[in-house]
Amino acid sequence: MISTLEKEVTLRFLKARKNDGFLNIISIFSFIGISLGVAVLIIVMSVMNGFRSELVNKIVGFNAHISVKPYEEKILINKNLKSKLGLISKNLVFSNSSEAIIINNDNSKGVIL
């Protein structure tokens, strides 16, 4: 909360003396401008923070949490490996990923599987 001392100091410097009528208008516009700037900055940062968290959730939800790829040799999946991987998660999906080309008549298109 704003204390009475802070209110008095603020009002003292916002009010102009009788000789400085135009300074009162300038100080009021400056105060309103700074207030609006700070408010807009807070709102934009809040919206962008929410957008960022939503974007990260969508990206992580689309991709797998763990992806195991061989370095040199092919990974042979046997019962022992499946049982060890089963301890991590019950929902495992084994897939191959590689590059390929689709050729149809005179058209060709590169794809990633």
N, C-alpha and C positions, 0 to 999 in steps of 0.2 A: 504494500500500500504506500501511497504517497503521504508523507508527513506534512504537517501544517507549515513547517519551516521551508520545505521544498516548494510548496504552493506559493508562499509569500515571495520567495526569491524569484520564482518564475514570473509571477504577475508583476513584480517590480520592474523586471527587465523587459517585459512585453509592453507595459504601459509607457507611453512617451510623455515627456514633459510638455508643457503648453507651447513652448517655442518649437518643438520638434514634431509637428503633426504628421509630416510625411514619413518620418522614421518609424512611426507606429504602424503605418500600412506596410512598409517594407519588412519590419520584424514579424508581423502577422503572416505575410505571404511566405517568408523564410521558414517560420515555424510550421506552417501547414505543408510546405514542400518537403521539409525534412521528415515530418510525420508520415506523409504519404509514401515517400521513398523507402523508409524503414518498413512500413506495413507491406508494401509490394514485395520487398526483398524477402521478408519472412514467409509470405504466401507462396512465392515462386520456389523458394528452397523447400518448403513442405511438400508442394506438389511434385517437384523433381525427386525428392527422397522417396515418396510413395511410388512414383513411376519406376525408379531404379529397382526398388525391392520387388515390384510386380514383374519387371523384365527379367530379373535374375531368377525368380521362381519359375517363370515360363521356360527359360533356357535350361535350367537344371531339370525341370520336369520332362523336357523333351529328350535330353541325352541321358545315357546310362550313368549311374553313380561311379561304377568301376568298369574300366575297360582294360582287358588283359590282351597284350599283343606280343607275339614272339619276336625276338631280336634276330636270331639267325635260323634256328631250327623250328620246324612245325611243332605245335603243342599237341601231344597225343592225349586225348581225353579217355581215361579208363575209369573203372569203378572206384578206385582209390581216390583219384582226383575229384570225381563227382561227389563223393561222400565228404571230402574236405571242403569243397565249395558249398555243399549243402549246409554246412555249419554257419556260413556267412549269411546266406539267404535261401529261402525256399523257392523264390521266383528267379530262376536263372534262364537266360536266353543265350543260346550259342548261335553265332552267326559268322558268316564270312564277309570280309570287306575287301574289295579290290577295284581296280579300274577295268573297264570293258569298252567295247565299241559295238554299236548297233548299225548294221548295214541293211538297207532296204532299197532295192533297185539302184538308183544312182545317188541315193542320199546316205550319209553316214553321220553318226552322232556319238560323241564320247559320253560315257556315263560312269558314275561311281556307284558301285553296289555296296 
